[in-house]
Amino acid sequence: MVGIQSLMDALAALGLQDKVTFATMNVFGRTLSAAKGNGGGRTHHSDHHVAVLIGKPFKGGVVGGVEAGGDDYRAMSIDATTGNGVGGGSGNVPFSETLSAMGKTLGAACGVSSDVLDGSIRGGKVVAGALAG
């Protein structure tokens, strides 16, 4: 995070902190459990991913979460209104659509219309709980 903090500090020094959105993501996760037999974190794991979104359009905090799944952990489903992770897959964004939801949420925060987002990204929905007022 030192690199990200340096970027944010430089943007603030230039008065640009509210005019720049920073996003980075990993489209696949890594195994989290040592039960996978590889010490954890060494193998691709398609059931979760991580993104960092920073800027004026976003609330601070964590969206979603992880839950036990098989012999590892996977992304929880999400309540799109609050951004909370919902165990057992009962959120209105299933864990299989969390990557799409992240893309739609980032797009909405950057001003992309819902028609374009829905036409370009299958599944998922904008997670309003991640967006600032």
C-alpha positions in Angstrom: 0.0 0.0 0.0 3.0 2.3 0.2 2.9 2.9 -3.5 -0.9 3.6 -3.5 -0.5 6.0 -0.5 2.3 7.8 -2.3 0.0 8.2 -5.4 -2.8 9.5 -3.2 -0.5 11.9 -1.4 0.8 13.3 -4.7 -2.8 13.7 -6.0 -3.8 15.5 -2.8 -0.7 17.8 -3.1 -1.9 18.7 -6.6 -5.5 19.2 -5.6 -6.6 16.3 -7.7 -7.7 13.8 -5.1 -11.4 14.2 -6.0 -10.8 14.1 -9.7 -9.0 10.7 -10.0 -10.3 7.2 -9.4 -7.8 4.5 -8.7 -8.7 0.9 -9.4 -6.7 -2.3 -9.3 -8.0 -5.8 -9.4 -7.0 -9.5 -9.6 -9.4 -11.5 -11.7 -8.7 -14.7 -9.8 -7.9 -15.3 -6.2 -5.3 -17.5 -4.6 -6.0 -20.5 -2.4 -6.4 -19.4 1.2 -6.3 -22.7 3.0 -3.3 -24.8 3.8 -5.7 -27.8 3.3 -5.2 -27.4 -0.4 -1.8 -29.1 0.1 0.3 -26.2 -1.2 0.8 -24.1 1.9 -2.0 -21.8 0.9 -1.9 -18.9 -1.5 0.1 -20.6 -4.2 -2.5 -21.8 -6.6 -5.1 -19.9 -8.7 -8.6 -20.1 -7.2 -11.5 -18.9 -9.4 -14.0 -18.6 -6.6 -12.8 -15.3 -5.4 -10.9 -12.2 -6.4 -9.7 -8.9 -4.9 -10.2 -5.3 -6.0 -9.2 -2.0 -4.5 -11.2 1.0 -5.6 -10.3 4.5 -4.3 -11.7 7.9 -5.1 -14.5 10.3 -4.5 -17.2 8.0 -5.9 -16.5 5.3 -3.3 -17.2 4.8 0.4 -14.4 3.5 2.5 -14.8 0.0 3.7 -15.0 -3.6 2.6 -17.6 -5.0 0.2 -18.4 -8.7 0.3 -16.4 -11.2 2.2 -15.3 -14.8 2.1 -16.9 -18.0 3.4 -15.9 -21.6 3.6 -16.4 -23.5 0.3 -15.2 -27.0 -0.2 -11.7 -27.3 1.2 -11.0 -23.6 0.9 -12.8 -20.3 0.9 -14.8 -18.5 -1.8 -16.4 -15.1 -2.3 -19.7 -14.6 -0.5 -22.7 -13.4 -2.3 -23.3 -9.7 -1.8 -26.3 -7.5 -0.8 -26.0 -4.9 -3.6 -27.8 -2.3 -1.5 -25.5 -2.4 1.5 -22.3 -4.1 0.1 -22.4 -6.6 2.9 -21.3 -10.2 2.3 -24.2 -12.6 2.7 -23.4 -16.2 3.7 -24.9 -19.2 2.0 -25.4 -17.6 -1.4 -28.5 -15.7 -0.4 -27.4 -12.2 -1.5 -28.8 -10.6 -4.6 -25.4 -10.8 -6.3 -24.3 -14.4 -6.2 -20.6 -15.1 -5.7 -20.4 -16.2 -9.3 -21.3 -12.7 -10.4 -19.2 -10.6 -7.9 -16.5 -9.9 -10.6 -19.2 -8.6 -13.0 -20.7 -6.6 -10.2 -17.3 -5.0 -9.4 -17.0 -4.0 -13.1 -20.5 -2.5 -13.2 -19.9 -0.7 -9.9 -16.6 0.8 -11.1 -18.2 1.8 -14.4 -21.2 3.4 -12.6 -18.8 5.4 -10.4 -17.0 6.7 -13.4 -20.2 7.8 -15.1 -20.9 5.0 -17.6 -24.6 4.6 -18.3 -26.5 1.6 -17.0 -27.4 0.8 -20.6 -23.8 0.5 -21.7 -22.8 -1.4 -18.5 -25.7 -3.9 -18.9 -24.9 -4.3 -22.6 -21.2 -4.9 -22.0 -21.0 -6.8 -18.8 -23.1 -10.0 -18.3 -24.5 -10.6 -14.9 -23.9 -8.8 -11.7 -25.3 -5.5 -10.7 -24.0 -2.2 -9.4 -23.3 -2.5 -5.7 -24.8 0.8 -4.5 -23.4 0.1 -1.0 -19.9 0.7 -2.3 -20.7 4.2 -3.7 -20.6 7.5 -1.9 -23.8 9.5 -1.6 
